[in-house]
Every structure is written in C-alpha cells, then in structure tokens.
Amino acid sequence: MLINPHLWKGKPVRDLTQALRKKGGRNNTGRVTVRSRGGGHKRRLRVVDFHRQEPGPHDVVRIEYDPNRSAHIALLRSRSKKASQPWSYILACEGLRAGDVVTSYRNGIPNGLVDGYVDDPKGGRKPVDEDNNEATSEAALSLGILRSLTIKLGNVLPLRLIPPGTVIHNLSLDANGPARLVRSAGTFATMVLHEEQGEYSQVRLQSGEIRRIRSDCCATIGKVSNGDWKGRMLGKAGRSRWLGRRPHVRGVAMNAKDHPHGGGRGKSKGNRHPASPWGLNAKGKRTRKPGPRGHKTGNKFVIRERPRGRKKIALIVK
C-alpha cells in the first residue's frame, strides 16, 4: 500500500538540480570532523525557490519526492511568457496537488485585483474615515474579498496581509531574503497578531515560542507536507547505509584511552556525567542564549520562550 500515491514516479527536472558532492564527514584538510558519516546513495540537490519573487499565477505540474529533505516538493510552471524563471521547485504544503494554482504576492497586491482596495506597504490598506459608515463597510467588504482570493494553500503573502489565526510556513526573516523558519515536514506556525505600530507581527512557532517578525517579511499559507515523516521506521541497517550513516560505536564499549565513558568492568561509565569523546558535557548544558528575561544579549525578538520541563509536559498532557 502506497502512503503517498500522488508522488511523481519519474526523475526530477535536470535543469533544476545540482551535483551534490559527498565529503564523508571530512573538512577541507581531509580530517574527520563528524564521525559515523560516509557512503550513501548518489543524490542530486534540488534547487528549491525560497524567495518566490516571480509574480503571477503558477500551475502545479506535479508533487515530487526530495531525498535531501523531509518535506515533498512541487514543480511549478509560470503562466507568464515573460517570466524570468518559468519552471521552479517549491516546498509542497499539505493538500497541494497537481493541477492547483498558486500565486506569489511577495511584492504586494497588484492594483485592480479587488475594487476599492489599494495596497500600502507601510499601512497595509488605504486609510478610511471611520465616521463614514458607507466607506467603512466598503473597506471591510474589499478586505474580505481580498482575503478570499489570496488566503489559499501555497500562496505567498507579506505578514501584514495575513489575518490572525492563519496557519503558515516558510517564514522569512528579511523583507527580501529567503524563507528561513518552518520548513521541515509537518511543521507549521500560527499568526497571532499585528502590532498597532504596523512594523512587527507576532507569530507562534510550533515549539510554542512567540516571536516578533517584521510585517514586510513573507510567509506561505498552509502546513508543510509529509506529516507522517516523523513516524518513519528504517527497518534494517542497510537503509541507514543508504542514507550515508555508518555504524556508531558507543563510548562505554571503548577503552578508557578512547572515550571518557570507556574502561571498567561491565557496562559502566565510571559514574560520570555524560560527556563527548573530548570531555565536553553531552547532556544538560544549555547552548541557546536566554530569552527576554535573561541576559542583555538575549534574543530581543522572542516575546515568549518555548515551554520547557514541566510546562512542556503539561501542554502535551492537555
């Protein structure tokens, strides 16, 4: 039984791929810097468009498997004959299928798309006199029509045009930069609110962290595809070798000269705290800078940190 019968069974578009050279865990001097790496099946890197600068409607030709990432990818074809990039790959969102149409509004809403709506990158929409009930109702109607046309799976919009409560992915951290956050299979973020000043929007990530992101940054509507990826089972050792993973020897199985956990009689690591082969703490050491209530050099864009410890367990139980 196929789990994903909608996936393309052929080869990718050759012009949208690059050669992927394997390094076997070695750096530029030839020394092993990452252990247990090597071998694996030959791959080609799919060039995924994380900018989505090309405007206009694009047809989804097919959904493909990508061996270099957990999510599936979609092959798009632009309807414009003047497009600089008529073919492209994007991350496929959940529910996207061949024959669908997606559009990028990264550069704003084109004039004339909705009568009565004028896009303003600084304010989001044209100001309306609140004392004039007719003008207010027309503005609300035009905004509702705009959202019905643009809030669709696979469409790209600036955060200022995405209503609160919308499920999004592929968040950029720069107005002209590529997507950085929420790109793994099955992940999603939720739009929380837009600040009154209009410069920042607040987004809840899947970890529970609430973060401020500039409103002129972009995101894609929907949830990343292939949510069943987290439940995969390799089934045999050979599949790990296909993925380029070599056998990994435990520290307690080594001699004392080779690892801090080595030596001794039986399965014992000498009652010592878990450590790496070079003596650094392997568990429990915090590597991320503190949040808004922590050190002054912490991430100032984090409104609320992700839950940890008992708070995280309480959310899972609920």
C-alpha positions in Angstrom: 0.0 0.0 0.0 1.4 3.4 -1.0 1.5 6.0 1.6 1.8 8.8 -0.9 0.3 7.7 -4.2 0.2 11.2 -5.6 4.0 11.5 -5.8 5.7 11.6 -9.2 7.5 8.3 -10.0 9.9 9.7 -12.6 13.1 11.7 -12.4 13.3 15.4 -11.5 13.9 18.3 -13.9 17.6 18.1 -14.7 18.0 21.9 -15.1 16.6 22.4 -11.6 19.2 20.2 -9.9 22.8 20.5 -8.9 25.5 17.9 -8.2 25.9 17.0 -4.6 29.4 16.0 -3.7 29.9 13.8 -0.6 32.6 14.7 2.0 32.4 11.7 4.3 32.4 13.9 7.4 35.8 15.4 6.5 36.8 19.1 6.3 38.9 20.9 3.8 42.1 19.4 5.2 40.8 15.8 5.0 40.4 15.3 8.7 37.2 13.6 10.1 35.2 16.3 11.9 31.9 14.4 12.0 32.1 10.7 12.9 29.8 8.0 11.5 29.4 9.6 8.1 30.2 8.1 4.7 28.8 6.2 1.7 25.2 6.5 0.9 23.2 6.6 -2.3 24.1 9.1 -5.0 21.9 12.2 -5.0 21.3 15.4 -6.8 20.4 18.6 -5.0 17.0 20.0 -6.0 17.2 23.8 -6.3 14.2 25.0 -4.3 12.9 28.5 -4.7 12.6 30.0 -1.2 12.3 33.6 -2.5 9.2 33.3 -4.6 9.8 36.7 -6.3 8.1 35.7 -9.6 4.6 37.2 -9.5 1.5 35.9 -11.2 -0.3 32.5 -11.2 1.7 29.3 -11.4 0.4 25.9 -12.2 1.3 22.9 -10.0 2.6 20.3 -12.5 3.3 17.5 -10.0 4.4 16.7 -6.5 7.8 15.0 -6.1 9.9 13.3 -3.5 13.1 15.0 -2.5 15.8 12.8 -0.9 17.6 15.8 0.6 14.8 17.0 2.8 11.9 15.6 4.8 9.1 17.5 3.0 7.9 16.9 -0.5 8.4 19.5 -3.3 6.1 20.8 -6.0 7.1 21.6 -9.6 5.6 24.9 -10.8 5.2 26.4 -14.2 4.5 30.1 -14.7 1.7 31.2 -16.9 3.5 34.3 -18.0 5.5 34.0 -21.2 7.8 36.8 -19.9 8.7 35.1 -16.7 12.5 35.0 -16.0 12.1 31.6 -14.3 9.2 29.7 -15.9 9.9 26.5 -14.0 10.7 26.2 -10.3 10.5 23.9 -7.3 8.8 25.0 -4.0 8.1 23.2 -0.8 4.7 21.5 -1.1 2.2 22.3 1.5 -0.3 19.7 2.9 -3.2 19.2 0.5 -1.4 20.7 -2.6 -1.9 18.5 -5.7 -1.2 18.6 -9.4 -3.5 21.0 -11.2 -3.7 23.5 -8.4 -2.8 27.2 -8.9 -0.6 29.1 -6.6 0.4 32.8 -6.7 3.1 34.9 -5.0 2.1 38.3 -3.7 5.5 39.0 -2.2 5.8 42.3 -4.0 2.3 43.4 -2.8 -1.2 43.2 -4.1 -1.5 44.3 -7.8 -3.7 47.3 -8.4 -7.2 46.3 -9.7 -7.3 42.9 -8.1 -10.1 44.0 -5.7 -12.2 47.1 -6.3 -11.8 49.6 -3.5 -8.6 48.1 -2.1 -5.3 49.9 -2.5 -2.2 48.2 -1.1 0.0 50.3 1.1 3.3 48.6 2.2 3.6 50.9 5.2 0.0 50.7 6.4 -1.4 47.5 4.9 -4.5 49.2 3.3 -5.8 52.6 2.4 -7.0 54.7 5.4 -10.8 55.1 5.6 -12.8 57.7 7.5 -14.4 55.8 10.4 -17.3 58.4 10.6 -18.4 57.5 7.1 -20.2 54.2 7.6 -20.5 53.5 3.9 -16.8 53.9 3.3 -16.1 51.7 6.3 -18.4 48.9 5.1 -16.9 49.1 1.6 -13.4 48.8 3.0 -14.4 45.8 5.1 -16.0 44.2 2.1 -13.0 44.8 -0.1 -10.7 43.4 2.6 -12.9 40.3 2.9 -12.9 39.7 -0.9 -9.1 40.2 -0.9 -8.6 37.5 1.8 -10.9 35.1 0.0 -8.8 35.5 -3.1 -5.3 35.4 -1.6 -5.5 33.2 1.5 -5.1 29.9 -0.3 -2.8 26.9 0.1 0.7 27.6 -1.4 0.2 31.4 -1.8 2.9 33.8 -0.6 1.9 36.9 1.2 3.5 39.6 3.4 2.7 39.0 7.1 0.8 42.3 7.2 -1.8 40.8 4.8 -2.3 37.5 6.7 -5.1 37.6 9.3 -4.5 36.3 12.8 -5.1 32.6 13.3 -3.9 31.6 9.8 -1.6 28.5 9.6 1.6 29.4 7.7 5.1 28.1 6.9 8.2 29.2 5.1 8.8 32.4 7.1 11.4 34.8 6.0 13.3 37.0 8.5 14.2 39.6 5.9 11.9 41.5 3.6 14.0 40.5 0.5 15.5 37.3 2.0 14.7 33.6 1.5 12.5 31.6 3.8 14.3 30.5 7.0 11.8 29.2 9.5 9.2 26.3 9.5 10.5 24.3 6.5 10.6 20.7 7.9 7.9 18.1 7.2 4.6 18.5 9.1 5.6 21.8 10.7 3.5 25.0 10.8 3.3 28.4 12.5 0.3 30.4 13.5 -0.2 34.2 13.0 -1.0 35.7 16.4 -1.5 39.4 16.0 -0.2 42.5 14.2 1.2 45.3 16.4 -0.5 48.7 16.4 2.6 50.4 15.0 2.4 48.1 12.0 6.1 47.4 11.9 6.1 44.0 13.5 3.8 40.9 13.7 3.8 38.2 16.3 4.0 34.5 15.2 3.7 31.4 17.3 6.1 28.7 16.2 5.4 25.0 16.6 7.7 24.8 19.7 5.3 27.2 21.5 7.7 30.2 21.2 6.1 33.5 20.2 8.4 35.7 18.1 8.3 39.2 16.6 8.9 39.3 12.9 8.8 42.4 10.6 5.5 42.7 8.9 7.1 43.2 5.5 8.5 39.7 5.7 6.7 36.9 3.8 5.2 33.5 4.6 3.4 30.8 2.7 -0.1 29.7 3.6 -0.6 26.2 4.8 1.2 23.4 6.6 4.3 21.7 5.3 3.6 18.4 3.6 4.5 14.8 4.5 3.4 15.0 8.2 3.9 11.2 8.5 7.6 11.5 8.1 8.1 11.7 11.9 6.7 8.1 12.2 9.0 6.5 9.7 10.9 3.3 10.5 14.1 2.4 8.7 13.6 -1.3 9.3 17.1 -2.5 8.7 20.7 -1.4 9.0 21.1 -1.3 5.2 18.7 1.6 4.9 20.9 3.7 7.3 23.8 3.0 5.0 21.8 4.2 2.0 21.3 7.5 3.9 25.1 7.8 4.4 25.2 6.8 8.1 28.0 4.5 9.2 28.0 2.4 12.4 28.4 4.4 15.6 30.4 2.9 18.5 29.1 3.7 22.0 31.6 5.2 24.4 31.0 2.6 27.1 32.2 -0.1 24.6 35.6 1.6 24.1 38.7 1.6 26.1 39.5 4.2 28.7 42.0 5.8 26.4 39.5 6.3 23.6 36.5 7.8 25.5 35.6 9.2 28.9 33.0 6.5 29.3 35.4 3.7 28.4 37.1 1.2 30.5 36.0 -0.5 33.7 34.3 -3.8 34.3 30.9 -4.4 32.7 28.6 -1.7 31.3 29.8 1.2 33.5 31.0 4.7 32.6 32.6 5.4 36.0 29.6 7.3 37.5 30.5 10.3 35.4 28.2 12.8 33.8 27.6 12.1 30.1 30.4 13.6 28.0 31.7 13.7 24.4 34.9 12.0 23.4 36.7 15.2 24.1 35.3 15.6 27.7 32.6 18.2 27.0 29.2 17.9 28.6 26.9 16.0 26.3 23.5 16.4 28.1 22.0 19.2 30.2 24.3 22.1 29.1 22.2 24.9 27.7 23.5 26.2 24.3 20.9 28.8 23.5 21.1 32.4 24.7 18.5 33.3 27.4 15.2 35.0 26.4 13.7 38.4 27.1 14.1 37.9 30.9 17.6 36.7 30.7 20.9 38.1 29.6 21.0 41.5 27.9 22.5 39.9 24.8 19.5 37.5 24.5 17.1 37.4 21.6 15.0 40.5 21.9 12.5 39.4 19.2 11.3 36.5 21.4 8.1 37.5 23.2 7.6 34.2 25.0 10.0 31.4 25.2 9.1 27.9 24.3 7.8 25.8 27.3 10.4 23.6 28.9 10.3 20.9 31.6 7.1 20.6 33.5 5.4 23.3 31.4 6.1 21.3 28.2 4.8 18.1 29.8 1.6 19.9 30.9 0.9 21.1 27.4 1.5 17.6 26.0 -1.0 16.1 28.5 -3.6 18.7 27.6 
